[in-house]
């Protein structure tokens, strides 16, 4: 049953909190409570709709709480220990976060990343095939495809200039000289390569040309790594940064906690009997 909201249903409230807009047993929702949580900028009509929904939800929650209070045994309703533990965990977490934000050294050099990478390569085995590539996607009716094929496979700088200029005018999408590694399984998002054996495909293809009903695709495989190979450093660089920062964070917290305990011992604020 919806809880109505109208001027004639408002009751005079207590404690200067304004009119009462709803009541469940001896628990009351005041106009002031409603105004504190109501989003700003609503029209009069939207405010009324929002208020009605809020009041209905508030009433339902209060009724369920009352029902639970009545039906649960005292032991089942005793949450003091849980609440205290939750508060303690929040206090500890909040203090740790503030301490870390104030003291954590976030500067990580290329040498530190390389050192960690070399010392933990077994942690960075690839779970899937990755590759670097150049690609060009054209409409099937695009002109001068014979020239495009020649330019695409050429290593001459002047041919690359011609290709990139051509791509600027005609390509649906293209990428040349990108040093990023790409997951093989992500290729299907822009190149319709279908193969049952990815490793065989990578081993035996340098240039690939495909077409479907709307597009023609040119792919040059520049480099690749097979699953179970060690990941290239650039592919895991951000992961290593996060690992190093997390290790520093844990060490900083452990040092802070140890200092707190030692200080307490020295001041006789912590005694074990």
PATI-498604 format. One record per residue (C-alpha): z, y, x. Coordinates in Angstrom, 1 decimal. Example, Ala and Ser with C-alpha at 12.3 -4.5 7.8 and 13.67 -1.06 7.14 Angstrom:
! residues 2
- zz,yy,xx
- 7.8,-4.5,12.3
- 7.1,-1.1,13.7
! end
This chain:
! residues 273
- zz,yy,xx
- 0.0,0.0,0.0
- -1.0,3.4,1.5
- 1.7,6.0,2.0
- 0.5,9.1,0.3
- 0.6,12.6,1.8
- 0.7,15.6,-0.6
- 2.6,18.8,-1.0
- 4.5,17.5,-3.9
- 5.8,14.4,-2.1
- 7.4,16.3,0.8
- 11.2,16.2,1.1
- 13.4,18.8,2.7
- 14.3,17.6,6.1
- 17.3,17.8,8.3
- 18.1,19.1,11.8
- 15.5,21.9,11.5
- 12.7,19.4,11.9
- 10.8,20.5,8.8
- 9.8,18.6,5.7
- 10.0,14.8,5.5
- 6.5,13.3,5.2
- 7.5,9.7,4.9
- 10.6,7.4,4.8
- 11.2,3.8,5.4
- 14.8,2.9,4.4
- 16.9,5.4,6.3
- 14.3,6.2,8.9
- 12.3,9.4,8.3
- 9.1,10.9,9.7
- 9.2,14.7,9.8
- 6.4,17.2,9.6
- 7.3,18.4,13.1
- 6.9,14.8,14.5
- 3.5,14.7,12.9
- 2.4,18.0,14.3
- 3.5,17.0,17.9
- 1.1,14.1,18.0
- -1.8,15.4,16.0
- -4.9,16.1,18.1
- -5.9,19.8,18.3
- -9.2,21.2,17.1
- -9.4,19.1,13.9
- -10.7,20.6,10.7
- -8.4,20.8,7.7
- -10.1,17.7,6.2
- -10.0,15.7,9.4
- -6.4,16.6,9.9
- -5.5,15.3,6.5
- -7.4,12.0,7.2
- -5.8,11.6,10.6
- -2.3,12.4,9.2
- -2.7,9.8,6.4
- -3.8,7.1,8.9
- -0.9,7.9,11.3
- 1.7,7.9,8.5
- 0.4,4.5,7.2
- 0.6,3.0,10.7
- 4.0,4.5,11.3
- 5.3,3.1,8.0
- 3.9,-0.3,8.7
- 5.5,-0.4,12.1
- 8.9,0.7,10.8
- 8.8,-1.9,8.0
- 8.0,-4.7,10.5
- 10.8,-3.5,12.8
- 13.2,-3.6,9.9
- 12.1,-7.0,8.9
- 12.5,-8.3,12.5
- 16.0,-6.7,12.7
- 17.1,-8.4,9.5
- 15.6,-11.9,10.4
- 16.3,-12.2,14.1
- 19.6,-13.4,15.4
- 21.7,-11.1,17.6
- 20.8,-13.1,20.7
- 17.1,-12.8,19.9
- 17.4,-9.0,19.6
- 19.3,-8.5,22.9
- 16.8,-6.8,25.2
- 19.2,-4.7,27.3
- 18.7,-6.9,30.4
- 15.0,-6.9,30.0
- 14.9,-3.1,29.4
- 17.1,-2.5,32.5
- 14.9,-4.7,34.7
- 11.8,-3.0,33.4
- 13.3,0.4,34.1
- 14.3,-0.7,37.6
- 10.8,-2.1,38.3
- 9.3,1.2,37.2
- 11.7,3.3,39.3
- 11.0,1.1,42.4
- 7.2,1.2,41.8
- 7.1,5.0,41.2
- 9.2,5.7,44.3
- 7.0,3.3,46.5
- 3.9,5.0,45.3
- 5.2,8.5,46.0
- 6.4,7.4,49.5
- 3.0,5.8,50.3
- 1.1,8.8,49.1
- 3.2,11.0,51.3
- 3.2,8.9,54.4
- 0.2,6.5,54.4
- -2.3,7.1,57.2
- -5.7,6.7,55.5
- -7.9,7.4,58.5
- -9.8,4.3,59.6
- -12.1,4.4,62.5
- -15.4,2.4,63.0
- -13.7,0.6,65.9
- -10.8,-0.5,63.7
- -13.2,-1.9,61.1
- -15.3,-3.7,63.7
- -12.1,-5.1,65.3
- -10.9,-6.5,62.0
- -14.4,-7.8,61.2
- -14.7,-9.7,64.5
- -11.2,-11.2,64.2
- -11.6,-12.4,60.6
- -15.2,-13.4,60.2
- -14.2,-16.6,58.4
- -12.9,-14.4,55.6
- -16.3,-12.9,55.0
- -18.5,-15.9,54.4
- -21.2,-15.1,51.9
- -20.9,-16.7,48.4
- -24.5,-15.9,47.6
- -27.8,-15.0,49.2
- -28.4,-11.3,50.0
- -31.4,-9.4,51.4
- -32.9,-6.1,52.4
- -36.3,-5.2,51.0
- -38.9,-2.6,50.3
- -40.5,-2.7,46.9
- -43.0,-0.9,44.7
- -43.6,-1.3,41.0
- -46.9,0.0,39.5
- -48.6,-0.2,36.1
- -51.4,-2.8,36.1
- -54.0,-0.1,35.5
- -53.0,2.0,38.6
- -56.0,2.8,40.8
- -56.7,1.8,44.4
- -54.7,-1.4,44.4
- -56.6,-2.7,47.4
- -55.5,0.2,49.5
- -51.9,-0.2,48.3
- -52.0,-3.9,49.4
- -53.2,-2.8,52.9
- -50.7,0.1,53.2
- -47.8,-2.0,52.0
- -48.3,-4.7,54.7
- -49.1,-2.2,57.4
- -46.7,-1.1,60.2
- -48.6,2.0,61.0
- -46.7,5.2,60.3
- -49.8,6.9,58.8
- -50.1,4.0,56.3
- -46.5,4.3,55.4
- -47.0,8.0,54.7
- -50.0,7.2,52.5
- -48.0,4.6,50.6
- -45.0,6.8,50.0
- -47.3,9.6,48.8
- -49.1,7.2,46.5
- -45.7,5.9,45.2
- -44.6,9.5,44.4
- -47.6,9.9,42.1
- -48.0,6.5,40.6
- -44.9,4.2,41.0
- -42.8,3.2,38.1
- -40.1,2.7,40.7
- -40.0,2.1,44.4
- -37.7,1.9,47.5
- -38.7,2.2,51.1
- -36.4,2.2,54.1
- -33.2,1.5,52.2
- -30.7,-0.1,54.5
- -28.5,-1.5,51.7
- -28.1,-5.2,51.2
- -28.9,-6.5,47.7
- -27.7,-9.6,46.0
- -30.6,-12.0,45.4
- -29.4,-12.5,41.9
- -29.7,-8.8,41.2
- -33.4,-8.8,42.0
- -34.2,-10.0,38.6
- -33.1,-6.7,37.2
- -36.2,-5.0,38.6
- -38.4,-7.7,40.1
- -39.3,-10.8,38.1
- -39.0,-13.3,40.9
- -38.4,-16.9,39.6
- -37.6,-19.7,42.0
- -35.6,-22.9,41.9
- -34.6,-22.6,45.6
- -33.7,-19.2,46.8
- -33.3,-20.2,50.4
- -36.7,-21.8,50.6
- -38.2,-18.7,49.0
- -36.6,-16.4,51.5
- -37.5,-18.7,54.5
- -41.2,-18.7,53.6
- -42.0,-15.3,52.1
- -42.3,-12.0,53.9
- -44.5,-10.3,51.4
- -44.6,-11.1,47.7
- -47.0,-9.8,45.0
- -46.2,-10.5,41.4
- -47.5,-9.3,38.1
- -46.8,-9.5,34.4
- -48.4,-8.0,31.3
- -47.4,-4.4,32.1
- -46.7,-4.2,35.8
- -47.6,-5.3,39.3
- -44.8,-5.8,41.9
- -45.0,-5.5,45.7
- -42.0,-6.8,47.7
- -41.4,-6.9,51.4
- -38.4,-8.9,52.6
- -37.0,-7.1,55.6
- -34.0,-9.3,56.3
- -31.8,-11.8,54.6
- -28.6,-13.8,54.8
- -28.0,-17.1,53.2
- -24.8,-18.2,51.4
- -22.1,-19.4,53.8
- -23.5,-17.2,56.6
- -21.1,-14.5,57.8
- -21.6,-11.3,55.8
- -23.2,-8.4,57.7
- -20.6,-5.8,58.6
- -22.2,-3.0,56.4
- -22.0,-5.4,53.4
- -18.2,-5.8,53.7
- -17.3,-2.5,55.3
- -15.7,-1.0,52.2
- -13.8,-4.3,51.6
- -12.4,-4.2,55.1
- -11.3,-0.6,54.6
- -9.4,-1.6,51.5
- -7.8,-4.6,53.3
- -6.6,-2.4,56.2
- -5.2,0.3,53.9
- -3.4,-2.4,51.8
- -1.9,-3.9,54.9
- -0.7,-0.5,56.1
- 0.7,0.2,52.6
- 2.7,-3.1,52.6
- 4.0,-2.5,56.1
- 5.0,1.1,55.2
- 6.9,-0.1,52.1
- 8.6,-2.9,54.1
- 9.6,-0.4,56.8
- 10.9,2.0,54.2
- 12.9,-0.7,52.4
- 14.4,-2.0,55.7
- 15.4,1.6,56.7
- 17.1,2.1,53.3
- 19.1,-1.1,53.7
- 20.1,-0.4,57.3
- 21.2,3.2,56.4
- 23.3,1.7,53.6
- 25.0,-0.7,56.0
- 25.8,2.0,58.5
- 27.3,4.2,55.8
- 29.2,1.2,54.3
- 27.3,1.8,51.0
- 26.3,-1.9,51.1
- 28.8,-4.6,51.8
- 28.5,-8.3,51.4
- 31.8,-10.1,50.8
! end
